């Protein structure tokens, strides 16, 4: 189930950030029905058909842990965002095995600060139970939920550092994830620093 589609302005350019629970997250996120470019690990680009489609759609590859690849990914994201295309990033970097959000890496928030763009937070819940990490077998019929939250304009987080921005959005998304138990009260921008 997808909620919050009304928060998306299809004419706007966003840095989209979401938690990452399962390989199903990508299929689930397509149900938001708005245009964006994925940042995805480079291995997915090598898959027949799926990878070819990703190349054709000019999605952005990333070799995890490779500093040069990270630099190239950020530069491609900049160019993509400047063209008016939103970019969808999983700032955890890899899927959470427990549902508790991993620390958010700074790249998405660096881009939002540098280009003064709004951040669109999305919480994905339930996909980990349906298709756990390291599994190819569907394990559950539990509902999968995607909650699109209102975008946060740059002016609302411009006073924060990149680290504070990442922590703020991690807490905001975590408040909407069932398995995430670390201080789940949604943060206020007034008390985020």
Kinemage of the C-alpha trace (Angstrom):
@kinemage 1
@onewidth
@group {chain A} dominant
@subgroup {mainchain}
@vectorlist {calphas} color= white
{ca unk a 1} P 0.000 0.000 0.000
{ca unk a 2} L 1.290 3.450 -0.920
{ca unk a 3} L 0.250 6.496 1.085
{ca unk a 4} L 1.200 10.141 0.668
{ca unk a 5} L 1.291 10.382 -3.142
{ca unk a 6} L -0.392 13.747 -2.751
{ca unk a 7} L 2.875 15.093 -1.296
{ca unk a 8} L 4.691 14.694 -4.621
{ca unk a 9} L 4.854 17.617 -7.013
{ca unk a 10} L 5.710 15.905 -10.307
{ca unk a 11} L 7.216 19.142 -11.607
{ca unk a 12} L 9.641 19.444 -8.668
{ca unk a 13} L 13.159 18.059 -8.394
{ca unk a 14} L 13.881 16.122 -5.210
{ca unk a 15} L 16.671 14.279 -3.520
{ca unk a 16} L 14.627 11.216 -2.542
{ca unk a 17} L 15.838 9.221 0.474
{ca unk a 18} L 14.445 5.963 1.820
{ca unk a 19} L 15.339 3.131 4.146
{ca unk a 20} L 16.362 -0.165 2.533
{ca unk a 21} L 15.003 -3.516 3.776
{ca unk a 22} L 14.818 -5.878 0.804
{ca unk a 23} L 15.393 -6.383 -2.903
{ca unk a 24} L 11.640 -5.785 -3.156
{ca unk a 25} L 12.151 -2.130 -2.197
{ca unk a 26} L 12.938 -1.175 -5.779
{ca unk a 27} L 9.715 -2.705 -7.111
{ca unk a 28} L 7.785 -1.209 -4.201
{ca unk a 29} L 9.197 2.275 -4.818
{ca unk a 30} L 8.128 2.200 -8.476
{ca unk a 31} L 4.554 2.218 -7.131
{ca unk a 32} L 5.049 5.874 -6.222
{ca unk a 33} L 4.528 6.610 -9.945
{ca unk a 34} L 6.748 9.632 -10.396
{ca unk a 35} L 9.908 10.128 -12.422
{ca unk a 36} L 13.304 9.657 -10.781
{ca unk a 37} L 16.725 8.135 -11.434
{ca unk a 38} L 18.013 5.378 -9.154
{ca unk a 39} L 21.419 5.162 -7.583
{ca unk a 40} L 22.139 1.427 -7.555
{ca unk a 41} L 25.052 -0.867 -6.857
{ca unk a 42} L 26.962 -1.645 -10.033
{ca unk a 43} L 26.271 -5.381 -9.808
{ca unk a 44} L 22.614 -4.803 -10.706
{ca unk a 45} L 23.676 -3.111 -13.958
{ca unk a 46} L 25.312 -6.391 -14.998
{ca unk a 47} L 22.086 -8.410 -14.818
{ca unk a 48} L 20.547 -9.390 -18.160
{ca unk a 49} L 17.481 -7.361 -19.135
{ca unk a 50} L 17.228 -5.492 -15.783
{ca unk a 51} L 20.736 -4.071 -16.106
{ca unk a 52} L 20.242 -3.208 -19.757
{ca unk a 53} L 17.061 -1.334 -18.847
{ca unk a 54} L 18.930 0.546 -16.118
{ca unk a 55} L 21.622 1.628 -18.594
{ca unk a 56} L 18.983 2.776 -21.089
{ca unk a 57} L 17.207 4.798 -18.389
{ca unk a 58} L 20.493 6.431 -17.360
{ca unk a 59} L 20.331 5.232 -13.775
{ca unk a 60} L 23.436 5.906 -11.732
{ca unk a 61} L 25.825 3.051 -10.837
{ca unk a 62} L 27.883 2.844 -7.662
{ca unk a 63} L 30.664 0.455 -6.705
{ca unk a 64} L 30.342 0.326 -2.934
{ca unk a 65} L 33.476 1.144 -0.963
{ca unk a 66} L 35.282 2.564 -4.020
{ca unk a 67} L 36.124 6.243 -3.476
{ca unk a 68} L 36.482 6.998 -7.199
{ca unk a 69} L 33.121 5.362 -7.927
{ca unk a 70} L 31.509 7.393 -5.131
{ca unk a 71} L 32.984 10.590 -6.612
{ca unk a 72} L 31.677 9.664 -10.083
{ca unk a 73} L 28.258 8.776 -8.665
{ca unk a 74} L 27.967 12.146 -6.920
{ca unk a 75} L 28.966 13.970 -10.107
{ca unk a 76} L 26.380 12.043 -12.158
{ca unk a 77} L 23.759 12.823 -9.498
{ca unk a 78} L 24.624 16.536 -9.707
{ca unk a 79} L 24.215 16.543 -13.486
{ca unk a 80} L 20.968 14.584 -13.256
{ca unk a 81} L 19.493 16.882 -10.604
{ca unk a 82} L 20.544 20.012 -12.520
{ca unk a 83} L 18.604 18.661 -15.522
{ca unk a 84} L 15.476 18.579 -13.343
{ca unk a 85} L 15.411 14.821 -12.648
{ca unk a 86} L 14.891 13.629 -9.079
{ca unk a 87} L 17.408 11.108 -7.747
{ca unk a 88} L 16.411 8.204 -5.455
{ca unk a 89} L 19.069 7.117 -2.956
{ca unk a 90} L 19.116 4.525 -0.177
{ca unk a 91} L 21.471 6.342 2.245
{ca unk a 92} L 21.969 3.214 4.363
{ca unk a 93} L 24.049 1.922 1.461
{ca unk a 94} L 22.871 -1.654 1.880
{ca unk a 95} L 19.819 -3.468 3.187
{ca unk a 96} L 19.163 -3.701 6.923
{ca unk a 97} L 18.982 -7.302 8.166
{ca unk a 98} L 17.105 -6.365 11.347
{ca unk a 99} L 14.830 -3.538 10.226
{ca unk a 100} L 16.726 -1.074 12.426
{ca unk a 101} L 18.025 1.566 10.067
{ca unk a 102} L 21.763 1.553 9.481
{ca unk a 103} L 23.556 4.910 9.788
{ca unk a 104} L 22.841 7.151 6.806
{ca unk a 105} L 25.767 7.964 4.534
{ca unk a 106} L 26.142 11.631 3.667
{ca unk a 107} L 26.073 11.715 -0.158
{ca unk a 108} L 22.344 12.436 -0.589
{ca unk a 109} L 22.444 15.184 2.026
{ca unk a 110} L 25.611 16.686 0.573
{ca unk a 111} L 23.805 16.980 -2.773
{ca unk a 112} L 20.700 18.547 -1.208
{ca unk a 113} L 22.804 21.157 0.611
{ca unk a 114} L 25.045 21.902 -2.345
{ca unk a 115} L 22.190 22.292 -4.853
{ca unk a 116} L 19.724 23.692 -2.282
{ca unk a 117} L 17.090 21.091 -3.160
{ca unk a 118} L 14.191 19.705 -1.119
{ca unk a 119} L 14.500 16.221 0.339
{ca unk a 120} L 11.604 13.808 -0.130
{ca unk a 121} L 11.645 11.146 2.629
{ca unk a 122} L 10.012 7.769 1.996
{ca unk a 123} L 9.571 4.987 4.574
{ca unk a 124} L 9.359 1.408 3.302
{ca unk a 125} L 7.981 -1.143 5.765
{ca unk a 126} L 7.263 -4.872 5.544
{ca unk a 127} L 9.460 -5.829 2.597
{ca unk a 128} L 12.121 -7.378 4.868
{ca unk a 129} L 9.616 -9.941 6.157
{ca unk a 130} L 8.413 -10.799 2.641
{ca unk a 131} L 11.869 -11.160 1.060
{ca unk a 132} L 14.660 -11.189 3.670
{ca unk a 133} L 18.263 -10.317 2.857
{ca unk a 134} L 20.175 -13.257 1.295
{ca unk a 135} L 16.922 -15.010 0.356
{ca unk a 136} L 15.208 -15.532 -2.995
{ca unk a 137} L 12.128 -17.091 -1.409
{ca unk a 138} L 9.056 -15.078 -0.476
{ca unk a 139} L 8.531 -15.726 3.243
{ca unk a 140} L 5.380 -13.850 4.161
{ca unk a 141} L 2.180 -12.358 2.853
{ca unk a 142} L 2.475 -9.441 5.275
{ca unk a 143} L 1.436 -6.131 3.691
{ca unk a 144} L 4.213 -3.941 2.337
{ca unk a 145} L 3.753 -0.243 3.025
{ca unk a 146} L 5.331 2.763 1.387
{ca unk a 147} L 4.781 6.079 3.140
{ca unk a 148} L 5.675 9.195 1.192
{ca unk a 149} L 6.160 12.041 3.638
{ca unk a 150} L 5.899 15.730 2.763
{ca unk a 151} L 9.076 17.032 1.109
{ca unk a 152} L 11.284 19.155 3.334
{ca unk a 153} L 12.372 22.403 1.622
{ca unk a 154} L 16.058 23.296 1.730
{ca unk a 155} L 15.278 26.361 3.845
{ca unk a 156} L 14.086 24.074 6.644
{ca unk a 157} L 17.424 22.243 7.008
{ca unk a 158} L 19.937 24.774 5.643
{ca unk a 159} L 21.053 25.581 9.205
{ca unk a 160} L 22.075 21.934 9.783
{ca unk a 161} L 25.368 20.283 8.918
{ca unk a 162} L 25.284 17.350 6.477
{ca unk a 163} L 25.710 14.987 9.443
{ca unk a 164} L 22.814 16.586 11.331
{ca unk a 165} L 20.651 16.459 8.202
{ca unk a 166} L 21.396 12.748 7.724
{ca unk a 167} L 20.591 12.008 11.382
{ca unk a 168} L 17.369 14.044 11.179
{ca unk a 169} L 16.060 12.160 8.143
{ca unk a 170} L 17.154 8.789 9.535
{ca unk a 171} L 15.078 9.475 12.647
{ca unk a 172} L 12.159 10.818 10.595
{ca unk a 173} L 12.025 7.718 8.373
{ca unk a 174} L 12.704 5.365 11.294
{ca unk a 175} L 9.604 6.674 13.081
{ca unk a 176} L 7.532 5.008 10.325
{ca unk a 177} L 9.321 1.626 10.224
{ca unk a 178} L 7.813 -1.101 12.432
{ca unk a 179} L 11.062 -2.899 13.310
{ca unk a 180} L 13.051 0.291 13.940
{ca unk a 181} L 13.122 0.775 17.700
{ca unk a 182} L 15.833 3.404 18.177
{ca unk a 183} L 14.109 6.511 19.582
{ca unk a 184} L 11.180 6.337 17.162
{ca unk a 185} L 9.588 9.695 17.964
{ca unk a 186} L 9.611 11.752 14.780
{ca unk a 187} L 12.012 14.691 15.123
{ca unk a 188} L 11.150 18.342 14.812
{ca unk a 189} L 13.213 20.647 12.618
{ca unk a 190} L 13.213 23.099 15.505
{ca unk a 191} L 15.031 20.678 17.806
{ca unk a 192} L 17.149 18.801 15.275
{ca unk a 193} L 20.397 20.611 16.035
